Amino acid sequence: CPANPSVTCADRTSGLYRYQLVFMLGQFLHGMGATPLYAIFYTAAILGPAAGYLIGGALLNIYTEVGRRTELTTESPLWVGAWWVGFLGSGAAAFFTAVPILGYPRQLPGSQRYAVMRAAEMHQLKDGSHGKASNPDFGKTIRDLPLSIWLLLKNPTFILLCLAGATEATLITGMSTFSPKFLESQFSLSASEAATLFGYLVVPAGGGGTFLGGFFVNKLRLRGSAVIKFCLFCTVVSLLGILVFSLHCPGVPMAGVTASYGGSLLPEGHLNLTAPCNTACGCQPEHYSPVCGSDGLMYFSLCHAGCPAATEMNVDGQKVYRDCSCIPQNVSSGFGHATAGKCTSTCQRKPLLLVFIFVVIFFTFLSSIPALTATLRCVRDPQRSFALGIQWIVVRILGGIPGPIAFGWVIDKACLLWQDQCGQQGSCLVYQNSAMSHYILIMGLLYKVLGVLFFATACCLYKPLSESSDGLEACLPSQSLAPGSATDSQLQSSI
């Protein structure tokens, strides 16, 4: 059997390490240019990342140095796809799309009429503080900032909606980051196959849920507390769907990790990748390139399976290695052999898991537009842009940023085999599927229960200004409520 080539360890602080600052700057510019839109425009913002998984999965099948021939295959962990093509394409598309957007006015014709009609759904403060900010010029100077913040802090509906959004953002960012890894481990897929499969789930579930959320609000004419109740319903349904993570697919046994080289079970924590059949091969732990043996076991690499370098191709175009010393002979083939890549999973629960993951994604995004609508309607019109900014800050600080960190920390607890990078711990190579499912279940239930509590409390505390004519008149411009005006008649008919 051929020995793994030795690895030259270089200084990790040099080379491409500093280029992560370029990615950080790019994400910062993305945040500056992000504008919270809703309805069909917000749906497009969901379809973009979803389509990115599909396109990104296809690009990962192309070698990073386009046009260069390499002996590596997409199944090899050393394979690096053309990850950079997506950045160039999306950047160019964003630039050309921004040109016509610059031609739009600050306010569209007829927007004032809808602003007055929605004022009746604002949350009523106990001390009537809305009257202090009824000036049409309120919020245009920095001196109004303390009062603007104070009005939002005294609005319990707004605060609870922000917290509910943070819990949902934690799940969305955490799951979107590690769901491909979950699918890869549960169904024994390659990284590109897992990303593509997740894209197939997110595109119809995320995009369809976001679009239908805005459609239902308009079609059913939901107002005030009804919008929050709709969010509560969606969160409860997705909470029930999270229970599917109590199921898992059995992991493919791996020699030296979850099974001994003889095929018997290996006690947990007793890792030993070497055996008498591969001791003379001089296998290195840095080279993880799994092969699937004819005995049903997966091996760390060709070297660890004791296979010679000579290969042949099967009908599927995969490399087949014959006369592997660590793979016992069988009657059907006459000798032990291995196929490049992971062993195929025979999990019968795969359709059930995919269906319920689809349901969780769909109902999670189904509440996104109604939650945004409820936020816009529970605050004064001059404060809505500021309120959205505060909400996005809260959502990102409490949800978007810690979400991937929390999920990554929890999923790492399910790791069975870590990558060895010059004596330092790298990424996880093999997960325990049962532990991964249970940890995701705990995280999902925790944040979904918090989301249910926040939406339910917001619904109970919500008190619209339409219940108090004095409070409603105090928060509207005087010219908007002039007796006999068109706006006045429209407002009276709407409330």
N, C-alpha and C positions, 0 to 999 in steps of 0.2 A: 504494500500500500504506500502511496506517496505521502511524505510528511508535509504538513502545512508549512508554508514559507514563514520565516521569522518576521517579526514586526519591528520596524524602526520607530522608536518613541522620540518624538520631538517636543520642544517646549510648547506647552498648550497656550501660553500667553502670547505667542507670536502667530504669524500667518494670517488666517482669515478671521481670527477672533474679534478684531476691532471692527469688522464690517457689520457686526450686530447693531452698532450705532446707526448705520444707514437704515436698517429695518425699523428701529425705534423712531427715527425721524420721520420715516414714511407713515407709520401708524399715527404719529402726532399730527401730521398734515391731514390724514384721513379724518381724525376727530375734529379738526378745525373746520373742515369743509362739509361735515355731515349736517344735514338739515332734517329735522323730524317732520316727515310728511305722513299723511295717512290716506285711507281708502286705497284706490288702485295704485297710487304712487308708492305707498308703504309696502304693498304687495311686491312691487318690483324690487324693493330693497331686500325682501326675503328671498325672492327668486334668484337674485344675484349670487349670494353665497351658496345657495343650493345648486345652481348651475355650475358654480365653481368646483364643487365636488365631482361633478360628472366630467367637466372639461379637464380639471386637474388630474382625475384618475386616468384619462386618456393620455395626457401629457407625460404622466409618470411612466408610461410604457415606451417613451422615447428617451434615449440616452441624453444626459445633460449636455454633452458636447455633440450637438446635432451634426450628422454626417460622418462621425468617426466610428469606425468598426471596433467592436469590443467582444471579448469572449464571455463577458458577464451576461447573465439572463435576468429577466425581471423578477425571478424567484430568489435571486441571490440578495442577501442583506447588504452586500457591498454596492448594489445597483443604486445609482442616483439618477432620477428622472429629470426631464426638462422643466424644473419647477419655475424657472425664471421667465418662461414665455408668457405665462398668465399675467405677470406684473406689467410686462410691456403692452400686452393687448388691452388690459383693463385701464391702464394709464392713458393710452391713446384714445380709447373710447370716452373716458371721462372728460378729457380735454375738449374733444369735438362736441360733446353733449353740452358742455358749459356755455358754448358760444350762443346758441339760441335762447338759453335760459336767462342770459343777461338782458335780453330785450323785454322781459316781462315787467310790468309796473309793480310798485310796492303793494298795492291793494287792487284787487279785481273789482270791476263794476258790480254793484249790488251787495258788496260784502257787509256794509253797514246795517242793512235790513236784517241779515241773519245774525249779526252781533247783538242787536237789540232783542231778537226773539230768543236767543240762547241765554240772555241775562237772567231770565226767570228761573233758570236751573242752577244758579250759583248757590254755594253753600252759605247759609245765613249765620253770621257770627253773633254771639250772644250780646256783645256790647255795641252792635251796630257800627263797627269800625269801617264798613264799606263807605259810609258817607265822607270819611276823612280823605278818601282817595277818589272821589267822584269828579275831580277836576280833569278835564280832557287832556291837560298837559302833564298829568301825573305820570311819573316814570321816565320822563325824558331827561332828567338831570340826575347826577350822582347823589344829590341830597335826598332824593326819594328812595334810595336804596334801603336804608334801615327800616323805613315804614313798609316797603314792599316785602322785605324778609319777615317782618313781624306779622303782617297779615297772612302770609303763607304758613307761618308757624302756628298761628291760632286757628288754622283751618284743619280740623282733624281728618276730614275726608281726603284732603290733598295729601297729608302726611301718611295716612294709611295706604293710599294708592301708590305712593312712592315706595313704601316698604314692600307692598305686594309685588310691585314691578321689580324690586331688587331680588326677591326670592325667585321670581320667574327667570330673571336674567342669570342668576347663579346656575340654575338648571340648564338653561339654553346654552350658555357659554361652556359650561362643564361638559354637557352631553355632546355638543357639537365638536368639542375638541377630542374627546376620548371615545365617542361611539364607534368611529372606524376601528379603533384599537379593540373595542369590545367585540365587534363583528369579526375582526381578524382572528381573535383568540377563540371565540365560541365556535365558529364555523370553519376554522383552519384555512383561512384565506390568505392571499398575499396582500401587501399594503395597498396596491393599486386596485385589486378586486374589492377590498373592503371599502375604500373610498368611493368607488363607483356604485356599489350597492347602497351605501348610505345616501349618496346623491339621488338614487332612484326613490328612496323613501322621503327625503326632505323636499324634493321639488314639488310633488303633488300634495304632500301633507302640509308642509310649511306655507307654500304659496297659496294653495287652495284654502287652508284655514284662515290665513290673513285676509284674503279677498272676501270670503264668505262672512267673516266677522264684521267687516264694514257693510256688507250687503244686508245682513240681518238687522243691523242697527237702523239703517234707512228704511228697509222694507217693513219691519215691524214697528217703526216709529217709536223706538225705545227712547225714554227720557229719564233723566235723573237717576233715581234708585233702580229703575228697571235695567239700566245699562250695567250697574254694579252687580245686580242679581244675575245677569247673564254671564258676567265674568266669574262669579261664584260658581255657577252651574258648570262652566267649562273646566274650572280648576278641580271641582269634585270628580268629574268624569275622568280627567287625566290622572287624578290621584288614584282612582280605582285601577286605571290601566298600568300604573307603576308596579302594581302587585305582580305583573308578569315576570319581573326580575327575580321572583322567588324560584323560578325555573332556570335551568342552565343546561348546556350541552356538555356531555362528558368529553374531557380533553383527550386528544390523541396521545397514547402512552409514548413517552420519550425515554430512550435508553440512558440510564445513568441519572435521570432526573425524577421521573415518576415510575419507572420500571427498571428492573435490573436487566443486564444483558442477556439473561436467560429467559426473559419474558415475565418473570414474577414481579409482584408489586414491590416497590421500594419504599421503606418507611420515610415519612415526611421529614425533610431536613437532612437526609443522608444522601447528599449529592456526590456522585463519583463517575466522572465521564470516562475514566480509563478502566480497562479490563484486560485480562491476559491476551485476548484476541487482537488488541490494538496497542499493546504496550510498546512493541518494537517500531511502531509507526512514527513516534515522536510528534504526536498531535498537539497543536497549539490551541489554547482556549480563546484566543482573540478572533479566530476565523469561524464565525457562525454561518454555516451554509447548509441548512438541513436537507437530508435525503430521507426518502420513505422506503423502508425495507420490505421485502416480500413477506416477512413474518408479521407485518402490521405495526411494527415499532418505527418510530421516527428517531433518527440519529442526528447528533449535533452537527456532523459534517461527514464528507466522504471519507476522510481519514479515520474518524471515530467509528465508522462502520466497517473499517478494514477492507475497503474496496480498492482494487488497482485502478490506475489512471485510464486504462483502455475503456472506451465507451462505445455505445451504439445508440441509435435513435429509434424510439418506438413510433407507433402510428400517430400519436398526438404531438410528435416533434420534441418529446422530452428525452433527455439523456438517461441511458440505462447503464448501470455499472454491474458487471458480472463477477462471480467468484469472490464475494465479500466474506472475509473470515469471521466477522462477528454476527453474520446473519445465517441462522441454521438452514440446512437444506430441507426441501420438502419434496413430496412425491410429484406434484404437478409440474414444477419447473426443473427439478433435478439438481438445483444448486441455488444458493442464496444470491439474490441480486437486489439492487436498490435503484430507485428512480429519483432524479433531481427534484427538489422541492418538497413541500410539506405533504403529509398524507391527507387524503380526502376525508372530510368528516361525514359520518353517516347519521348525524343527529336528526331524529324524527321530530324534534320540537322546533326546528328551524322555521316552518311556516307560521306556527303559533307565535313565536317570538317576534317575527317580522310584522305580523298583523297588529299586535298590541303596541309595538314600538311606533308603528304608523299612527295608531289611535292617540297615543300620548303626544306625539309631535303635532298632530292635527288639532287637538283640543287645546294644547298649549298656545299655539299661534292663533287659534280661533278667538281667544280672549284678548289678543294684543291690540287690535283696533278699538274694541269697546273700552278697554282700560284707558287708552289714550284719549278717546272721546269723553269718558267720564272725567278725566283730568282737566280737559279743556273747558268743560261745562261747569265745574265746581269752583272756578275762580273768575275774577273780573276780566273783561275783555282786554283792557290795557295791560293786565298782568300775565296774560297767557304765554307770551313768548318767554318772559322771565320765569314763569312757573315751569315751563317745559325744560328750560335750561337747568333749573334747580333739580328737577326730577331726573334728568339724564345724568347729572353729577352724582346724585344719590344712587341711582341704578348702577352706574359704573363703579363707584367706589365700594358699595356694599354687595354688588352682585357680579358685574362684568369682570372686575379684576380678580377678586378672590375665588370666583367660580372655578376656573381651570386649575388654580392652585389647590383648592380643597379636593376636587375630584382626582387630581393627579396624586395627591398625597394618599388618598384613600385607596386608589387603584394600585399604587405601588405596594400596599400591604399584601396584595394577592400575588406578588411576584415570587416565582420559584427559582428562576435562574437569571442572574444579572450578567450583563456584558462586562468582560474584563478588558479594559483599555489601559495597557501598560501598567498594570497593578492598581488602577483606579476603577471605581464602579461606574459603569456606563448606563445605558438604557436597559430596560427589562426585555429579556428575550422570550421567556416562557412564563405564562400566568396560570394560576389555578382557577379554572373556570367557575367552580362553585363559589369560591371566596369572592371573586370579582363580581358575580351577580348579586351576592348578598350585600356587599358593600355599596353597590349602586342602588340597591333596593332601600337600604337605610338612608342614604343621602336623598334619594328621591322622595321618600315618605316624609323626611324631616322638613324639607323645603316646601313640599306641596301642602302639608298640614299648616305650616306657617302662612302660606298664601291663602288658604281657606279662611284662617282666622282673621287675617288682615282684610280680606274682601267682606267677610261677614260683619266685622266691626264697622267698617266704612259704611256699609248699607244701613246699619242700625243708627249710626250717628249722623247720617246725611239728613240735612234739613234745607230744602230749597227756599230761595227768596220768594218764590211765588206764593208761599203761605203767609207772607207779610207784605202787604202793598206798600207800607212805609219804607221797609228795607229795600224793596225793588225800585221805588222812585229815587231813593237816595243814591243808588249806585249807577243810575243811567244819566246821560247828558240831558239837560233840561229841554233842548230842542227836539230830542228824540221822542219825548212824551207830550208834546204840545197837543192840547185838546183838538180833536178832529183831524189830526195828521194821519197820513197813510200808515206810518210806522206805529202810531198809537192803536189804530184799528187792527192792524195785523197782530200786535202784541196781545191785545185783549182777546182776539179770537184764538190765539195759540195757548193762552193760559186759562 
